[in-house]
């Protein structure tokens, strides 16, 4: 993934966090992972992590 693609993805995820209902309506889902652990919250709240 190029730097430009990664930046676009980060911006999209940020917008999805701010507009959750709209994102759900159009079928977008954040499937980000960090060290093979799925992240549900881009702001790092530990209670929202799934293992």
NORVEN-V143860 format. One record per residue. RES is the residue in one small letter. PHI is phi in radians with two decimals (none if undefined). OMEGA is omega in degrees with one decimal (NA if undefined). Layout:
res->(RES RES)
phi->(PHI PHI)
omega->(OMEGA OMEGA)
//
This chain:
res->(x x x x x x x x x x x x x x x x x x x x x x x x x x x x x x x x x x x x x x x x x x x x x x x x x x x)
phi->(none -1.33 -1.09 -1.10 -1.13 -1.13 -1.12 -1.08 -1.11 -1.09 -1.13 -1.10 -1.09 -1.07 -1.13 -1.08 -1.14 -1.42 -2.19 -1.05 -1.11 -1.14 -1.05 -1.14 -1.08 -1.62 1.52 -1.55 -2.48 -1.42 -2.01 -1.16 -2.28 -2.36 0.96 1.13 -1.91 -1.21 -1.84 -1.65 -2.15 -1.20 -1.60 1.49 -1.22 -1.13 -1.18 -1.67 -1.41 -1.91 -1.85)
omega->(-179.9 178.3 179.6 178.9 179.8 178.6 177.3 -179.9 178.7 178.3 178.6 179.4 177.9 178.1 177.9 179.0 -178.8 -177.2 -173.1 -178.0 179.9 178.9 179.2 -178.6 -178.7 171.8 177.0 179.6 177.7 179.9 -178.7 175.4 173.9 -176.2 177.7 174.6 -178.5 -179.6 177.2 -174.3 -177.2 179.7 169.7 175.7 -172.9 -177.5 -178.0 -178.1 173.0 177.8 NA)
//
